[in-house]
Amino acid sequence: MFVSLAVVTVLMSALLLASAGAKTLRTRHITEQMSTLGVPQRMMAFLIGAQIAGAVGVIAGLWWGPVGIAAAIGLTLYFAGAVASHLRVGDLKGAPLAAVLTLASVALIVLRAATL
């Protein structure tokens, strides 16, 4: 079970860091998506920080379970908010990926709790 946790943790962390990097670089795709969702530019630093903190937290959680669970709960809320934001503006292309990431975050909670 711990191997599954480690694999999902590494994949999720890599994805979070890549997304934070894209937000930092203000790629065209990200800029358009955030504009569509109505996310103000001043919130970008918060979103980037939340993604980096989530990545660091789930990695640290491999050694200290409660930190991993707390980080995964935060990521679940982050991505559930992303799903709600996409659905609020009718962006049905962006919602499925956010939903999958919400489920992956829930999986991190379950896997880490099962390996304590």
PANU-82701 format. One record per residue: residue in three letters; x, y, z of N, C-alpha, C in turn. Coordinates in pm, whole numbers, padded with zeros to 5 digits, always signed. Layout:
<vexnus>
ALAXYZXYZXYZ/...
</vexnus>
This chain:
<vexnus>
MET+00083-00119+00000+00000+00000+00000+00088+00125+00000/PHE+00200+00121+00072+00287+00238+00078+00345+00271-00060/VAL+00371+00168-00141+00424+00193-00276+00320+00270-00358/SER+00195+00233-00346+00088+00305-00417+00083+00450-00371/LEU+00094+00470-00240+00095+00606-00185+00212+00685-00243/ALA+00329+00625-00246+00448+00694-00296+00433+00731-00443/VAL+00379+00641-00523+00361+00667-00666+00262+00782-00688/VAL+00147+00776-00622+00047+00882-00637+00102+01015-00585/THR+00177+01009-00476+00236+01130-00419+00334+01195-00515/VAL+00423+01117-00573+00522+01172-00665+00455+01228-00790/LEU+00358+01156-00844+00287+01205-00963+00211+01334-00934/MET+00141+01337-00821+00065+01456-00785+00159+01574-00761/SER+00269+01550-00693+00364+01658-00666+00423+01713-00796/ALA+00458+01625-00887+00513+01669-01016+00411+01753-01092/LEU+00287+01709-01090+00181+01783-01159+00158+01920-01095/LEU+00159+01923-00963+00140+02050-00892+00252+02148-00921/LEU+00375+02099-00920+00489+02187-00947+00490+02236-01091/ALA+00450+02149-01184+00440+02191-01324+00333+02299-01341/SER+00220+02281-01274+00112+02379-01281+00154+02510-01216/ALA+00222+02503-01103+00271+02624-01037+00371+02696-01128/GLY+00455+02620-01196+00552+02679-01289+00483+02750-01404/ALA+00379+02687-01458+00304+02749-01568+00236+02877-01521/LYS+00184+02875-01399+00121+02997-01345+00226+03105-01324/THR+00343+03067-01277+00450+03163-01254+00495+03227-01385/LEU+00504+03147-01490+00546+03197-01621+00435+03268-01695/ARG+00313+03259-01641+00196+03323-01704+00181+03279-01849/THR+00182+03147-01870+00166+03096-02006+00031+03140-02061/ARG+00023+03143-02192-00099+03190-02258-00219+03107-02215/HIS-00202+02976-02212-00313+02887-02175-00362+02919-02033/ILE-00269+02933-01940-00307+02962-01801-00372+03099-01790/THR-00315+03198-01856-00370+03333-01852-00513+03336-01905/GLU-00536+03267-02016-00671+03262-02073-00767+03188-01980/GLN-00719+03077-01924-00805+02998-01835-00842+03078-01710/MET-00746+03143-01649-00775+03222-01529-00868+03339-01561/SER-00852+03398-01678-00941+03505-01720-01084+03454-01738/THR-01096+03337-01801-01228+03275-01821-01295+03247-01687/LEU-01216+03203-01590-01270+03169-01459-01296+03292-01372/GLY-01244+03406-01416-01263+03529-01340-01170+03541-01221/VAL-01054+03473-01228-00957+03480-01119-00873+03607-01137/PRO-00874+03695-01039-00795+03817-01051-00645+03787-01045/GLN-00567+03867-01115-00421+03847-01120-00359+03849-00981/ARG-00415+03927-00890-00357+03935-00756-00369+03803-00680/MET-00453+03712-00725-00469+03581-00660-00369+03478-00709/MET-00297+03509-00816-00206+03411-00875-00098+03368-00776/ALA-00042+03460-00701+00062+03425-00604+00007+03330-00499/PHE-00116+03351-00455-00178+03261-00358-00196+03121-00417/LEU-00245+03114-00541-00266+02983-00604-00134+02910-00625/ILE-00032+02982-00667+00101+02923-00686+00153+02871-00552/GLY+00141+02952-00449+00186+02912-00316+00112+02790-00263/ALA-00018+02786-00287-00098+02672-00242-00055+02544-00311/GLN-00026+02553-00440+00018+02434-00513+00155+02387-00466/ILE+00247+02480-00446+00381+02443-00398+00372+02385-00257/ALA+00294+02448-00170+00277+02397-00034+00215+02258-00035/GLY+00119+02236-00123+00057+02104-00134+00156+01998-00178/ALA+00239+02033-00277+00340+01938-00326+00440+01903-00216/VAL+00489+02007-00148+00586+01985-00040+00520+01906+00074/GLY+00396+01940+00106+00326+01873+00215+00302+01726+00192/VAL+00260+01688+00071+00235+01545+00048+00366+01467+00043/ILE+00473+01530-00008+00604+01464-00007+00650+01445+00138/ALA+00641+01551+00219+00679+01541+00361+00593+01437+00432/GLY+00469+01422+00386+00378+01326+00445+00419+01182+00427/LEU+00510+01156+00336+00562+01019+00323+00639+00980+00449/TRP+00697+01080+00517+00773+01053+00639+00692+01080+00765/TRP+00603+01179+00758+00520+01214+00873+00375+01219+00827/GLY+00303+01111+00854+00168+01091+00804+00070+01204+00824/PRO+00060+01262+00945-00038+01369+00965-00017+01490+00874/VAL+00107+01522+00842+00134+01633+00749+00082+01598+00610/GLY+00104+01474+00568+00055+01431+00437-00096+01434+00428/ILE-00161+01392+00535-00308+01395+00536-00358+01539+00532/ALA-00297+01625+00612-00338+01766+00612-00318+01830+00474/ALA-00204+01801+00412-00177+01857+00278-00277+01803+00177/ALA-00308+01675+00185-00403+01615+00090-00544+01671+00111/ILE-00580+01701+00234-00710+01764+00260-00712+01903+00196/GLY-00603+01977+00214-00593+02108+00151-00604+02101+00000/LEU-00536+02002-00059-00544+01985-00205-00684+01946-00250/THR-00751+01864-00171-00888+01826-00204-00977+01949-00209/LEU-00963+02036-00109-01041+02160-00108-01003+02251-00223/TYR-00874+02261-00252-00825+02344-00363-00888+02299-00495/PHE-00880+02168-00523-00931+02119-00650-01084+02114-00655/ALA-01149+02092-00541-01296+02101-00539-01339+02243-00572/GLY-01263+02340-00521-01289+02480-00557-01267+02505-00705/ALA-01166+02440-00761-01141+02454-00905-01258+02397-00986/VAL-01308+02282-00944-01424+02223-01013-01541+02320-01007/ALA-01568+02372-00888-01680+02465-00872-01660+02590-00959/SER-01538+02640-00966-01510+02759-01047-01536+02731-01195/HIS-01491+02615-01242-01513+02580-01383-01662+02564-01413/LEU-01733+02497-01324-01876+02476-01348-01954+02607-01338/ARG-01911+02696-01249-01979+02824-01231-01983+02905-01360/VAL-01875+02898-01439-01871+02977-01563-01906+02891-01685/GLY-01944+02766-01662-01983+02679-01773-01865+02624-01852/ASP-01748+02621-01792-01628+02568-01859-01623+02416-01840/LEU-01691+02345-01930-01698+02201-01917-01572+02131-01967/LYS-01481+02204-02032-01354+02144-02074-01256+02137-01958/GLY-01257+02232-01868-01162+02236-01758-01206+02158-01635/ALA-01336+02140-01619-01389+02076-01499-01345+01930-01482/PRO-01342+01848-01588-01305+01707-01567-01164+01687-01510/LEU-01066+01763-01558-00931+01748-01504-00928+01788-01357/ALA-00995+01896-01322-01002+01937-01182-01071+01831-01098/ALA-01173+01766-01153-01243+01660-01080-01152+01539-01058/VAL-01074+01503-01159-00980+01392-01145-00876+01424-01038/LEU-00828+01547-01036-00729+01587-00935-00791+01591-00796/THR-00919+01625-00787-00989+01617-00658-00992+01473-00609/LEU-01026+01382-00699-01030+01240-00662-00891+01186-00627/ALA-00789+01231-00698-00652+01189-00667-00612+01240-00528/SER-00656+01360-00493-00627+01414-00361-00697+01333-00252/VAL-00821+01292-00279-00893+01206-00185-00821+01073-00172/ALA-00771+01021-00284-00696+00895-00280-00572+00909-00193/LEU-00507+01025-00198-00391+01048-00112-00429+01043+00035/ILE-00544+01100+00069-00591+01095+00208-00612+00950+00251/VAL-00683+00875+00168-00716+00737+00201-00589+00651+00211/LEU-00502+00664+00113-00379+00584+00113-00290+00617+00232/ARG-00277+00747+00264-00190+00784+00376-00251+00738+00507/ALA-00382+00751+00522-00449+00706+00645-00434+00554+00661/ALA-00439+00481+00551-00428+00335+00556-00286+00289+00588/THR-00187+00375+00568-00049+00334+00592+00010+00393+00720/LEU-00072+00457+00803-00022+00512+00930+00015+00401+01025/
</vexnus>
